[in-house]
Amino acid sequence: MEIIDIIQTITRGEDSQNQFKKNINNVDALAIELIAFSNTVGGKIFVGVSDDGEIEGLSSNDIHRINQLLSNAASQNVKPAVNPLTEIVMVNEKRVLIIYVAKGINKPYQDKNGAFWVKNGADKRKATSREEIQRLFQDSGMVHADTTPANGMTIADLDMPFFSKIFEKIYGESLDSQKISLDKIINNLNLGENGNLNLTGALLFARSPSNRLPAYIVVAVSFPGESITTESYIDKKNITGKISDIFQQTISFILTNLKHIQGEQGINSVGKPEIPRIVLEELIANALVHRDYFVSAPIRVFIFSNRIVIVSPGTLPNNLTVENVKAGNSNMRNPVLASFARYILPYSGVGSGILRALKNYPDIDFIDDRDGNQFKCIIKRKLE
């Protein structure tokens, strides 16, 4: 880092990616810092700087000792091992050791006692909930939420006419013509096993998945003004059902609460929506397919007088950024769900959805909210 950047970082204070340590003497405490950074987005530890940003400095002996502690912590007290880098800089004529910890590619990392640690703002905390630990495994690609069990839902919950229709659409053969049992078919398609459905099987093909999976719905609200703090709303709906039903009903809700422009159409025409339907379809389909199903929360759609906000649980997966997404890059968080969704929704799975939406309506912002663990699409409405 350049000295000016170091000074500016220290002046701003600690945050989720920058930690200050006056000195380091405990190998276990150092290991926990390395684990928390590795399990989150990575970061830097400035050693020789007090919590309030005062440059204390280190002696040559301090630096030699800390480097040895770091080597031991990274290789023996962090599982799997990590490889932090170090840099010695002079700030105000005092030595500061910077430890660079990369975002881990082998998550989740744990300490010698088996505890998982994550960053929590400028501090750190132990990850204890099942969902949070599952998300750490998900980040490494070791587990996917879309193939986890669907809370006791079985093949008896399938909407058989709908499943049969999609099966024939995909494979060109009727379900009735198959020589193996329905249970075996579900297992072969990675939609469940032993007669039980996984999330993909339930969300796509069950009659009423929301009965057992109440968090995976869409909550849609239309407000009269520009703020969610208003005490009144124009329209509100909890949208439930299988994903295809949720998709259609969400699009209908948004279109009902938008203005329609007559243009050159006849007086009896319903007019064109102020935001092209294809834009709404692309963004809602992406939200349903790519949301984090390890987060027990609904997708939220808020319609304000000046914008539409689509809030998906979970941030962008792995190393994706907003710039990557706008350039057409993609990373499938739910690969099995995505593989079937392209036969059910207007979804291609090749990263073109966001590009199509922006081409048809450029006034869209995307926010990858890491602190709130959510991804937002903000569609700006044209004010008269």
C-alpha positions in Angstrom: 0.0 0.0 0.0 1.1 3.6 -0.6 1.8 5.6 2.6 -1.0 8.1 1.8 -3.5 5.2 1.4 -2.3 3.7 4.7 -2.7 7.0 6.6 -6.1 7.5 5.1 -7.2 4.0 6.1 -6.0 4.5 9.7 -7.6 7.9 9.9 -11.0 6.5 8.9 -10.8 3.9 11.7 -11.6 0.2 11.9 -14.2 -1.4 9.8 -15.1 -4.9 8.5 -11.9 -5.0 6.3 -9.4 -3.1 8.4 -8.4 -4.1 12.0 -5.9 -2.3 14.2 -3.7 -4.0 16.8 -1.2 -2.3 19.1 0.7 -5.5 19.3 0.1 -9.3 19.1 1.1 -11.8 21.7 -1.5 -14.5 21.5 -1.4 -17.1 18.7 -5.0 -18.2 19.3 -6.3 -14.7 19.2 -4.4 -14.1 16.0 -5.8 -17.3 14.4 -9.3 -16.1 15.2 -8.7 -12.8 13.3 -7.3 -14.7 10.3 -10.3 -17.0 10.3 -12.9 -14.2 10.6 -11.3 -12.4 7.6 -10.9 -15.6 5.5 -14.6 -16.6 6.1 -15.9 -13.1 5.1 -14.3 -10.9 2.4 -10.7 -10.7 3.5 -9.0 -7.7 5.0 -5.9 -6.2 6.6 -4.5 -6.2 10.1 -2.4 -3.1 11.0 -0.1 -4.1 13.8 1.5 -1.2 15.7 -1.6 0.9 15.6 -3.9 1.3 18.6 -7.7 1.0 18.5 -8.1 4.8 18.3 -5.7 5.0 15.3 -2.7 6.2 17.2 0.6 5.0 15.5 2.5 3.1 18.3 5.1 1.4 16.1 6.9 -1.9 16.6 10.5 -2.8 17.3 12.5 -5.1 15.1 12.2 -7.8 17.8 8.4 -7.3 17.8 8.2 -7.8 14.0 10.3 -10.9 14.1 8.2 -12.4 16.9 4.9 -11.5 15.3 6.0 -13.0 12.0 6.7 -16.3 13.8 3.3 -16.1 15.6 1.7 -15.5 12.3 3.3 -18.5 10.6 2.3 -20.8 13.5 -1.3 -19.4 13.6 -1.8 -19.6 9.8 -0.5 -23.2 9.5 -1.4 -24.8 12.8 -4.3 -23.0 14.4 -6.4 -22.3 11.2 -8.1 -25.2 9.5 -7.6 -25.4 6.5 -4.4 -23.4 6.6 -4.2 -19.9 5.1 -1.4 -18.0 3.6 -1.4 -14.3 4.7 1.1 -11.9 3.3 2.9 -9.2 5.3 4.4 -5.8 4.6 6.5 -3.5 6.8 5.9 0.2 6.3 7.2 3.3 8.0 4.4 5.7 9.2 5.5 8.8 11.1 8.9 7.2 11.4 7.5 4.2 13.2 7.3 0.6 12.0 3.8 -0.8 11.2 3.3 -4.4 10.1 0.4 -4.9 7.7 -1.0 -8.5 7.5 -3.0 -9.1 4.3 -5.6 -11.8 4.6 -7.3 -12.9 1.4 -10.9 -13.9 1.1 -10.8 -17.7 1.6 -11.4 -20.1 -1.3 -11.7 -23.1 1.0 -14.5 -22.0 3.3 -15.4 -22.5 6.0 -12.3 -22.0 8.1 -12.3 -22.9 11.8 -10.0 -22.7 14.8 -8.3 -25.7 16.5 -11.5 -26.2 18.6 -13.7 -26.4 15.6 -15.3 -23.0 16.0 -16.2 -20.9 12.9 -15.6 -17.1 13.1 -16.8 -14.3 10.8 -16.5 -10.6 10.7 -19.3 -8.5 12.3 -18.7 -4.9 11.3 -15.3 -3.9 12.8 -15.5 -6.8 15.3 -15.8 -10.5 14.9 -18.1 -13.2 16.3 -18.5 -16.9 16.4 -20.9 -18.3 13.7 -23.3 -20.6 15.5 -26.6 -20.8 13.5 -27.0 -23.7 11.0 -28.0 -21.3 8.2 -24.9 -19.2 8.6 -22.5 -22.2 8.6 -24.3 -23.6 5.6 -23.7 -20.4 3.8 -20.0 -20.6 4.5 -20.0 -24.1 2.9 -22.0 -22.7 0.0 -19.4 -20.0 -0.6 -16.8 -22.8 -1.2 -19.1 -24.6 -3.6 -19.2 -27.6 -1.3 -23.0 -27.5 -0.7 -25.9 -25.9 -2.5 -29.1 -24.8 -0.8 -31.3 -26.0 -3.8 -30.5 -29.6 -3.1 -31.1 -29.6 0.7 -34.2 -31.4 2.0 -37.5 -29.5 1.7 -38.8 -29.7 5.3 -40.5 -33.1 5.0 -42.1 -32.6 1.6 -42.5 -35.8 -0.4 -43.4 -36.9 -3.9 -47.0 -37.0 -2.6 -46.8 -33.2 -2.6 -46.0 -33.0 -6.3 -48.4 -31.2 -8.7 -48.4 -34.2 -11.1 -50.0 -32.6 -14.1 -47.5 -29.7 -14.0 -44.5 -32.0 -13.4 -45.6 -34.3 -16.2 -45.9 -31.3 -18.6 -42.4 -30.0 -17.8 -40.9 -33.5 -17.9 -42.3 -34.0 -21.5 -41.1 -30.5 -22.5 -37.6 -31.2 -21.4 -37.1 -34.8 -22.4 -39.6 -35.2 -25.3 -41.2 -38.3 -23.6 -44.3 -38.6 -21.5 -43.8 -39.4 -17.8 -46.3 -42.3 -18.1 -44.0 -44.0 -20.6 -41.1 -44.3 -18.2 -40.2 -47.8 -17.1 -38.9 -46.8 -13.6 -40.8 -45.5 -10.6 -41.6 -41.9 -9.8 -39.3 -42.1 -6.8 -36.4 -43.2 -9.0 -37.1 -40.5 -11.6 -37.1 -37.8 -8.8 -33.8 -39.2 -7.6 -32.2 -39.3 -11.1 -33.3 -35.7 -11.8 -31.7 -34.6 -8.5 -35.1 -33.3 -7.3 -35.0 -35.4 -4.1 -34.2 -38.9 -2.8 -35.9 -41.7 -0.9 -39.3 -40.3 -1.7 -38.5 -36.9 -0.2 -38.2 -33.7 -2.2 -35.4 -31.3 -2.0 -35.8 -27.5 -2.3 -35.7 -27.5 -6.1 -38.3 -30.3 -6.4 -40.6 -28.6 -3.9 -40.3 -25.0 -5.1 -40.7 -25.9 -8.8 -43.1 -28.8 -8.7 -45.0 -29.1 -5.4 -48.7 -28.0 -5.3 -48.3 -25.7 -2.3 -44.6 -25.4 -1.2 -45.3 -22.3 0.9 -47.2 -24.5 3.4 -43.9 -26.1 4.5 -41.5 -23.4 3.2 -43.1 -20.2 4.3 -40.0 -18.0 4.0 -39.6 -18.6 0.2 -42.3 -16.3 -1.0 -42.5 -12.8 -2.4 -43.9 -9.9 -0.2 -45.0 -7.1 -2.5 -46.1 -3.7 -1.3 -47.1 -0.5 -3.2 -46.6 2.8 -1.3 -48.1 6.2 -2.2 -44.9 8.1 -1.7 -41.1 7.7 -1.8 -40.6 6.2 1.7 -41.3 2.8 3.4 -41.9 4.7 6.6 -45.3 5.9 5.6 -48.2 4.4 7.7 -50.3 3.6 4.6 -50.0 1.6 1.5 -51.8 1.4 -1.8 -51.6 -2.4 -2.3 -50.0 -5.3 -0.5 -49.8 -9.0 -1.1 -48.0 -12.1 0.1 -47.4 -14.1 -3.1 -47.2 -17.8 -2.5 -47.2 -21.0 -4.6 -44.7 -22.8 -6.8 -42.1 -20.6 -8.4 -43.9 -20.4 -11.8 -47.0 -19.1 -9.9 -45.0 -16.6 -7.8 -43.4 -15.3 -10.9 -46.6 -14.6 -12.8 -48.4 -13.1 -9.8 -45.4 -10.9 -8.9 -45.3 -9.5 -12.5 -49.1 -9.0 -12.4 -48.8 -7.1 -9.0 -46.1 -4.8 -10.3 -47.9 -4.1 -13.6 -51.2 -3.4 -11.8 -49.4 -0.7 -9.7 -47.6 1.0 -12.6 -48.8 3.7 -14.9 -49.8 2.6 -18.4 -49.0 4.9 -21.3 -51.4 5.1 -24.3 -49.0 6.5 -26.8 -50.3 6.0 -30.3 -52.6 3.1 -29.3 -56.3 3.4 -29.6 -58.5 4.7 -26.8 -59.6 1.2 -25.9 -56.1 0.0 -25.5 -54.8 -0.8 -22.0 -51.5 1.0 -22.9 -47.9 0.0 -22.4 -46.5 -0.1 -18.9 -44.1 2.7 -18.0 -41.4 0.0 -17.5 -41.2 -2.6 -20.2 -42.6 -6.0 -19.1 -39.4 -7.8 -20.3 -37.4 -5.8 -17.7 -39.6 -6.9 -14.9 -39.6 -10.5 -16.1 -35.8 -10.6 -16.3 -35.3 -9.1 -12.8 -37.9 -11.2 -11.0 -36.8 -14.4 -12.7 -33.2 -13.6 -11.6 -34.3 -12.9 -8.0 -36.2 -16.2 -7.8 -33.4 -18.3 -9.3 -30.4 -16.7 -7.7 -31.5 -15.7 -4.3 -29.8 -17.4 -1.3 -32.1 -20.1 -0.1 -30.0 -20.6 3.0 -31.5 -17.3 4.2 -35.0 -17.8 5.6 -36.5 -14.6 4.3 -38.8 -13.6 1.5 -38.0 -11.7 -1.7 -39.4 -8.2 -1.2 -40.8 -6.0 -3.9 -41.5 -2.4 -3.0 -43.2 0.0 -5.4 -42.7 3.7 -4.6 -43.8 6.8 -6.6 -40.2 7.3 -7.9 -38.8 3.7 -8.0 -39.3 0.0 -7.7 -37.0 -1.9 -5.4 -36.5 -5.7 -5.6 -34.7 -7.1 -2.6 -33.3 -10.6 -2.8 -31.9 -12.4 0.3 -28.2 -13.0 0.1 -25.4 -11.1 -1.6 -23.8 -11.9 -4.9 -22.1 -15.3 -4.7 -18.4 -15.9 -4.6 -16.3 -13.2 -6.2 -19.1 -11.7 -8.4 -19.4 -7.9 -8.2 -22.1 -5.5 -9.6 -19.7 -4.6 -12.4 -19.3 -8.3 -13.3 -23.0 -8.8 -13.4 -23.6 -5.7 -15.6 -20.9 -7.1 -17.9 -22.8 -10.4 -18.3 -20.9 -12.6 -15.9 -22.8 -15.1 -13.8 -22.2 -17.6 -11.1 -24.9 -20.2 -10.3 -25.6 -20.3 -6.6 -28.5 -22.8 -7.2 -27.3 -24.9 -10.2 -30.1 -27.6 -10.1 -32.8 -25.0 -9.7 -31.3 -23.0 -12.6 -31.1 -26.0 -14.9 -34.9 -26.6 -14.6 -35.9 -22.9 -14.4 -35.0 -22.2 -18.0 -37.9 -24.5 -19.0 -40.4 -22.8 -16.7 -39.4 -19.1 -16.5 -38.0 -16.6 -19.1 -34.5 -17.4 -17.8 -31.5 -18.6 -20.0 -28.8 -19.1 -17.3 -26.1 -17.6 -19.4 -25.8 -14.2 -17.7 -27.8 -12.3 -20.3 -30.8 -11.4 -18.2 -29.3 -8.3 -16.6 -27.9 -7.2 -19.9 -31.4 -7.5 -21.5 -33.0 -5.6 -18.7 -30.5 -2.8 -19.0 -30.8 -2.7 -22.8 -34.5 -2.2 -22.6 -34.4 0.2 -19.6 -31.0 1.6 -18.6 -32.2 3.4 -15.4 -31.6 0.5 -13.1 -29.1 0.5 -10.1 -27.8 -2.6 -8.4 -26.5 -2.7 -4.8 -24.7 -5.7 -3.3 -25.4 -5.0 0.4 -22.8 -7.0 2.2 -23.8 -5.7 5.7 -27.5 -6.4 5.1 -26.8 -9.7 3.4 -29.1 -8.8 0.5 -29.0 -7.7 -3.2 -31.1 -4.9 -4.4 -32.3 -3.9 -7.9 -33.6 -0.3 -8.0 -35.6 0.6 -11.1 -36.1 4.3 -11.4 -39.5 5.5 -12.5 -39.8 8.4 -14.9 -41.5 11.2 -13.0 -43.9 13.5 -14.9 
